[in-house]
Amino acid sequence: MANTSTRTLRLLSLLQTHRYWQGTELAERLGVSVRTLRRDIDRLRELGYPVEAQRGVDGGYQLAAGAALPPLVIDDEEAVALAVGLQTAAQGAVEGIAESSVRVLAKVVQVMPARLRHRVEALRTMTVPAEWGGPAGASIDPDVLTTVALACRDSERLRFTYQAADGRQTDRHVEPHRLVCLSRRWYLVAYDLTRHDWRSFRADRLIEPEGTGTRFLPRELPAADAAAFVRAGLGNLPRPYRMEALVDLPAAVARQRVGRWCTVEEVDAEQCRVRMTTSSLDWATMALGVVGAGFRVIGPPELLDRIHDWGARFQRA
């Protein structure tokens, strides 16, 4: 018979496998008596697992929904599936869950055996993600995200090489604060120990981030939160094009389609005004195409040339 702790974990795993187990069958699988099984069930309940019992000849046990989510026991196949799924979600494919996906991914990877990490990496490298080529979105190694997420969680200083937009590379030593996902891009908010100031770094431009093992006391961020800090920095970047168009759609419908990238204002019940500030006319053209309705460009004038160019190429296709 296995020791009590090992048997309890095995019991929990079995309860999570099937919705309902007959008591005799469950005791047989564990190699214990029905009486010992009842003691193990009580032990799980003490740990916060809501195990329901059904009395009678065919009585048995099942896990019920509780007030809080207790720890789960998963097997190798489930662990690999979970990690791959979290890596996909971390790319921002589903709005609102990218940051939480990275936090969970960091926890899973931290305790995952090396043999399972190799399987996860093989699946990731051999899978082509189905991404919509909309504004933003940059390929990033999930290992970078998990390394940075763990450093943020543990208040551990990081070292990495950072590649700027012009290709220049500099070595950085920082105190990481938070990871922020905005417009399908990841940013690290951190205090730069060399420049003695707060900075935000594009995560896809981090090269070989590595924890130093040195802990630090978190500093006070000069913003309401990390997302506000990143937004303020992005607002200072040069964005030469300010697109404005009148779209033949109700504002509510347009917001559902392009509200993540554009500002939508109601003109009347059947028309709205769409604005977008961008460094590329291609993003503005794509946004107007995705809106799926007629539109009239207010500005800039060069946007019309880009739209006509796209239209001519589409017609030739």
Disulfide bonds with the S-S distance in Angstrom:
none
